[in-house]
Amino acid sequence: MRHSLTGSILSHRDLGDAQFEMTVLAPAIAHDARPGQFVQALYGGPVGPTMRRPFSVFHTDPDAGTLGIVYVARGAFTIGMSALRVGAQLSLVGPLGNSFEPDPSPNVLHLLVAGGVGAPPLYFLAREMVAAGHDPAAICVINGARSRDLLVASREFERLGIGLRETTDDGSSGRQGTVTDELRDQIAAAGPCSVYACGPTPMLKAVGSLCVEAGVPCRVSLETVMPCGLGVCMGCVIKLRNEAEPEGYTLVRSCHEGPIFDASEVIW
């Protein structure tokens, strides 16, 4: 169920390297949010931004009524948000979109592939899977970025006790290369596996293509521009393959039908 509310900021931590973690009191959203869903946020009243921005849910505590988001302050909206203090109010609409669902097949290796700020929803997924009793040894995160300082949530993934493989373009942390380099090796070494990915579109296209070629199930969370997040403005439309249509595709809204799709259906 979607909710619109104003919540107090309970904590706002500077994680370094322009990364911030914010915890907000938002009981209704915290109760209903699932991994992969997002909220549309706005702050500042009449002198603040005029358009909401989407943020993936990083974690929730339904008992405490809180949710967390992690973001990188690199644009006007997020730089302004980074200045908000504990006690400030944040307007939220959510949870929005669909969610990641773990592959129920037995003895499957769950490969979570994150690129930069694509890590938060995958951390939420991993955390929920561990809490639900999934074997941590059957969950592996491939966390990639251009350099060490741009990796997001690696410490949080480590605390879950699951597998973690880091890749950086410059070799400053983990394997030098891309997430697809590591994913290719993981798929080759594993038995049955399923992939869940979130990150920049070029990364998702490469991950999706690799999985389709290897015959591995893959769900991708698209980082499209979502002006409204409610399925009204049509600003986040993408193409999905549909042989029944004359054009061979169907137009869908990332914020409403997605943001998570089967990689084999997405026309990049």
TILO-149599 format. One line per field, with one value per residue (C-alpha): x, y negated, z; residue in three letters; chain. Coordinates in Angstrom, 1 decimal, always signed. Layout:
BEGIN
x: [X, ...]
y: [Y, ...]
z: [Z, ...]
type: [ALA, ...]
mol: [A, ...]
***
This chain:
BEGIN
x: [+0.0, +1.3, +1.5, +2.1, +3.6, +6.1, +8.7, +11.3, +14.9, +16.2, +19.8, +21.9, +25.4, +28.2, +29.8, +32.7, +33.3, +30.1, +28.0, +25.3, +22.9, +19.6, +17.1, +13.6, +10.6, +8.0, +6.0, +3.5, +6.2, +8.5, +5.8, +5.0, +8.3, +10.0, +13.5, +13.8, +11.0, +11.6, +10.3, +9.9, +11.3, +11.0, +12.3, +12.6, +9.1, +8.6, +12.3, +13.4, +13.3, +10.0, +10.3, +10.6, +13.5, +13.4, +15.6, +15.7, +14.9, +18.2, +16.6, +13.6, +12.7, +8.9, +8.9, +10.6, +8.7, +11.9, +13.4, +16.9, +18.2, +21.8, +22.7, +25.6, +25.6, +26.5, +23.7, +21.7, +19.0, +21.2, +23.8, +20.9, +19.6, +23.0, +22.7, +19.5, +19.9, +18.4, +14.8, +14.2, +11.1, +11.2, +8.1, +7.9, +5.6, +6.0, +6.7, +6.6, +7.3, +7.7, +10.2, +12.9, +11.7, +14.4, +14.5, +12.7, +14.6, +16.7, +20.5, +20.7, +23.5, +22.0, +24.3, +23.6, +25.3, +25.6, +27.0, +27.6, +24.3, +22.6, +23.8, +21.1, +18.2, +20.4, +21.5, +17.9, +17.3, +20.3, +19.4, +15.8, +17.0, +19.4, +16.6, +14.3, +16.8, +18.6, +22.1, +24.5, +26.9, +24.4, +24.4, +27.2, +27.4, +29.5, +29.9, +31.5, +32.4, +35.0, +37.2, +37.3, +35.8, +32.7, +31.8, +28.5, +27.5, +30.4, +30.8, +27.1, +27.3, +30.2, +28.3, +25.7, +28.2, +27.5, +30.0, +31.4, +33.5, +34.5, +35.5, +36.9, +37.9, +41.2, +42.0, +41.9, +39.8, +39.2, +39.5, +40.5, +37.8, +34.1, +31.3, +30.7, +34.3, +33.6, +30.0, +31.3, +33.7, +31.1, +28.6, +31.2, +32.2, +28.7, +25.9, +22.4, +22.3, +20.1, +21.2, +19.7, +21.2, +20.9, +23.2, +23.9, +22.1, +25.3, +26.2, +22.7, +22.8, +26.1, +25.0, +21.6, +23.3, +25.7, +23.0, +20.8, +23.7, +24.5, +20.8, +20.8, +17.7, +18.3, +16.2, +17.4, +16.3, +16.5, +17.8, +15.6, +14.6, +11.3, +9.8, +6.6, +7.1, +3.4, +2.9, +1.3, +3.9, +5.1, +8.7, +10.2, +8.8, +10.9, +10.4, +9.8, +9.8, +6.4, +6.0, +2.2, +2.6, +3.2, +6.2, +7.6, +7.5, +5.3, +5.8, +5.8, +6.5, +9.6, +8.1, +4.8, +5.3, +9.0, +11.6, +12.5, +12.2, +13.4, +16.6, +15.6, +12.6, +14.2, +15.1, +18.1]
y: [+0.0, -3.5, -6.1, -9.8, -11.2, -13.5, -11.9, -13.2, -12.5, -10.4, -10.1, -11.4, -10.0, -11.2, -7.9, -9.7, -10.2, -12.2, -9.2, -9.7, -7.4, -8.8, -7.1, -8.5, -7.8, -6.6, -3.7, -3.0, -2.9, -0.9, +1.7, +2.2, +1.7, +4.7, +5.0, +3.1, +0.6, -3.1, -6.3, -9.7, -12.4, -16.1, -18.6, -22.2, -23.7, -26.7, -27.5, -23.9, -21.8, -21.6, -18.1, -14.9, -12.5, -8.7, -6.8, -3.1, -1.8, -0.6, +1.1, +1.0, +1.6, +2.2, +2.4, -0.9, -2.4, -3.5, -3.3, -4.1, -5.4, -5.8, -8.3, -10.1, -13.9, -14.9, -17.0, -20.1, -18.0, -15.5, -18.2, -20.2, -17.0, -16.3, -19.5, -18.4, -17.9, -15.4, -16.5, -18.0, -16.9, -14.8, -14.3, -10.8, -8.9, -5.2, -2.4, -2.5, +0.0, +3.8, +5.8, +8.4, +11.9, +14.5, +17.5, +20.3, +23.1, +25.3, +25.3, +22.1, +19.5, +16.0, +13.5, +9.9, +7.5, +3.8, +0.8, -2.3, -3.6, -0.5, +1.3, +0.1, +2.2, +5.3, +4.8, +4.7, +7.9, +9.7, +8.6, +9.9, +13.2, +13.8, +12.8, +15.3, +18.1, +18.3, +19.8, +16.8, +19.1, +19.2, +15.4, +13.5, +9.8, +8.4, +4.8, +2.6, -1.0, -3.1, -3.4, -2.4, -5.7, -5.1, -1.7, -1.8, +0.4, +2.9, +2.7, +3.4, +6.4, +7.8, +7.6, +9.9, +12.7, +13.3, +13.6, +10.3, +9.6, +6.0, +4.8, +1.4, +0.0, -1.4, +1.6, -0.4, +2.2, +5.9, +7.1, +4.6, +4.8, +4.7, +6.5, +8.6, +9.9, +11.3, +12.4, +14.4, +16.3, +16.8, +18.2, +20.5, +21.9, +22.2, +24.7, +23.3, +19.6, +16.5, +12.9, +9.7, +6.5, +2.7, +0.0, -2.2, -1.3, -0.3, +2.1, +3.6, +4.1, +5.9, +8.0, +8.8, +9.8, +12.1, +13.8, +14.3, +15.8, +18.1, +19.1, +17.7, +16.0, +12.3, +9.5, +6.0, +2.8, -0.1, -3.5, -5.5, -9.1, -9.1, -12.6, -11.6, -8.0, -7.4, -6.3, -9.5, -11.6, -8.9, -10.2, -6.8, -4.7, -1.8, +0.9, +4.6, +7.3, +8.4, +10.6, +10.1, +6.4, +5.3, +3.3, +6.2, +4.4, +2.9, -0.4, -0.2, -2.6, -1.9, -3.4, -1.5, +1.8, +1.8, +0.7, +4.5, +6.4, +9.7, +8.9, +11.0, +8.8, +5.4, +3.7, +1.6]
z: [+0.0, -0.9, +1.8, +1.9, +5.1, +6.7, +8.9, +11.3, +10.5, +13.5, +12.3, +9.5, +9.2, +7.0, +5.8, +4.0, +0.3, -0.1, +1.1, +3.7, +5.5, +6.8, +9.1, +9.1, +11.2, +8.8, +10.4, +7.6, +4.9, +7.1, +7.7, +4.0, +2.1, +0.4, -1.1, -4.4, -3.7, -3.4, -1.9, -3.4, -1.1, -0.8, +1.8, +2.5, +2.2, +0.0, -0.4, -1.1, -4.2, -6.1, -7.5, -5.5, -6.1, -5.8, -3.3, -2.9, +0.6, +2.3, +5.3, +7.5, +11.1, +11.2, +15.0, +15.4, +12.4, +10.7, +7.3, +6.0, +2.7, +1.5, -1.1, -2.6, -2.5, -6.0, -7.3, -6.1, -4.5, -2.6, -1.7, -0.1, +1.6, +3.1, +5.1, +6.8, +10.5, +12.9, +13.7, +10.3, +8.4, +5.2, +3.0, +1.7, -0.7, -0.8, -0.9, -4.7, -7.4, -7.3, -5.3, -5.6, -4.8, -4.0, -6.3, -4.4, -6.2, -3.9, -3.9, -5.9, -5.5, -5.2, -6.9, -6.1, -8.5, -7.4, -9.1, -7.0, -5.5, -6.9, -3.7, -1.2, -2.5, -2.8, +0.8, +1.8, -0.2, +1.4, +4.9, +4.4, +3.0, +5.9, +8.4, +6.7, +7.2, +3.9, +4.1, +4.1, +2.1, -0.7, -1.1, -2.8, -3.5, -6.3, -5.4, -8.1, -8.7, -10.5, -7.4, -3.7, -2.5, -4.7, -3.3, -1.4, +1.6, +1.5, +5.3, +5.7, +3.4, +5.3, +8.6, +7.2, +6.9, +3.2, +0.3, -0.9, -4.0, -4.8, -8.2, -9.1, -12.4, -11.1, -8.8, -5.6, -3.9, -4.8, -8.3, -11.0, -13.6, -13.9, -12.1, -15.2, -15.1, -11.6, -12.5, -15.4, -13.2, -10.5, -13.0, -14.5, -11.1, -9.6, -10.2, -10.4, -9.7, -10.0, -10.4, -9.0, -10.2, -9.7, -11.0, -14.0, -17.2, -19.1, -16.3, -16.2, -19.9, -19.7, -16.7, -18.4, -21.7, -19.9, -18.0, -21.0, -22.9, -20.0, -19.5, -15.9, -14.5, -14.0, -12.5, -13.0, -11.2, -13.6, -12.6, -14.9, -14.3, -12.4, -12.2, -10.4, -9.3, -9.5, -13.1, -14.1, -16.0, -18.3, -17.9, -17.1, -20.0, -21.3, -23.9, -23.1, -25.7, -26.7, -29.8, -29.7, -30.6, -34.2, -33.1, -31.1, -27.8, -25.1, -23.4, -19.6, -16.8, -14.7, -11.6, -11.8, -13.6, -12.4, -11.5, -11.5, -14.7, -16.2, -18.0, -21.0, -21.6, -21.5, -24.8, -24.0]
type: [MET, ARG, HIS, SER, LEU, THR, GLY, SER, ILE, LEU, SER, HIS, ARG, ASP, LEU, GLY, ASP, ALA, GLN, PHE, GLU, MET, THR, VAL, LEU, ALA, PRO, ALA, ILE, ALA, HIS, ASP, ALA, ARG, PRO, GLY, GLN, PHE, VAL, GLN, ALA, LEU, TYR, GLY, GLY, PRO, VAL, GLY, PRO, THR, MET, ARG, ARG, PRO, PHE, SER, VAL, PHE, HIS, THR, ASP, PRO, ASP, ALA, GLY, THR, LEU, GLY, ILE, VAL, TYR, VAL, ALA, ARG, GLY, ALA, PHE, THR, ILE, GLY, MET, SER, ALA, LEU, ARG, VAL, GLY, ALA, GLN, LEU, SER, LEU, VAL, GLY, PRO, LEU, GLY, ASN, SER, PHE, GLU, PRO, ASP, PRO, SER, PRO, ASN, VAL, LEU, HIS, LEU, LEU, VAL, ALA, GLY, GLY, VAL, GLY, ALA, PRO, PRO, LEU, TYR, PHE, LEU, ALA, ARG, GLU, MET, VAL, ALA, ALA, GLY, HIS, ASP, PRO, ALA, ALA, ILE, CYS, VAL, ILE, ASN, GLY, ALA, ARG, SER, ARG, ASP, LEU, LEU, VAL, ALA, SER, ARG, GLU, PHE, GLU, ARG, LEU, GLY, ILE, GLY, LEU, ARG, GLU, THR, THR, ASP, ASP, GLY, SER, SER, GLY, ARG, GLN, GLY, THR, VAL, THR, ASP, GLU, LEU, ARG, ASP, GLN, ILE, ALA, ALA, ALA, GLY, PRO, CYS, SER, VAL, TYR, ALA, CYS, GLY, PRO, THR, PRO, MET, LEU, LYS, ALA, VAL, GLY, SER, LEU, CYS, VAL, GLU, ALA, GLY, VAL, PRO, CYS, ARG, VAL, SER, LEU, GLU, THR, VAL, MET, PRO, CYS, GLY, LEU, GLY, VAL, CYS, MET, GLY, CYS, VAL, ILE, LYS, LEU, ARG, ASN, GLU, ALA, GLU, PRO, GLU, GLY, TYR, THR, LEU, VAL, ARG, SER, CYS, HIS, GLU, GLY, PRO, ILE, PHE, ASP, ALA, SER, GLU, VAL, ILE, TRP]
mol: [A, A, A, A, A, A, A, A, A, A, A, A, A, A, A, A, A, A, A, A, A, A, A, A, A, A, A, A, A, A, A, A, A, A, A, A, A, A, A, A, A, A, A, A, A, A, A, A, A, A, A, A, A, A, A, A, A, A, A, A, A, A, A, A, A, A, A, A, A, A, A, A, A, A, A, A, A, A, A, A, A, A, A, A, A, A, A, A, A, A, A, A, A, A, A, A, A, A, A, A, A, A, A, A, A, A, A, A, A, A, A, A, A, A, A, A, A, A, A, A, A, A, A, A, A, A, A, A, A, A, A, A, A, A, A, A, A, A, A, A, A, A, A, A, A, A, A, A, A, A, A, A, A, A, A, A, A, A, A, A, A, A, A, A, A, A, A, A, A, A, A, A, A, A, A, A, A, A, A, A, A, A, A, A, A, A, A, A, A, A, A, A, A, A, A, A, A, A, A, A, A, A, A, A, A, A, A, A, A, A, A, A, A, A, A, A, A, A, A, A, A, A, A, A, A, A, A, A, A, A, A, A, A, A, A, A, A, A, A, A, A, A, A, A, A, A, A, A, A, A, A, A, A, A, A, A, A, A, A, A, A, A, A, A, A, A, A, A]
***
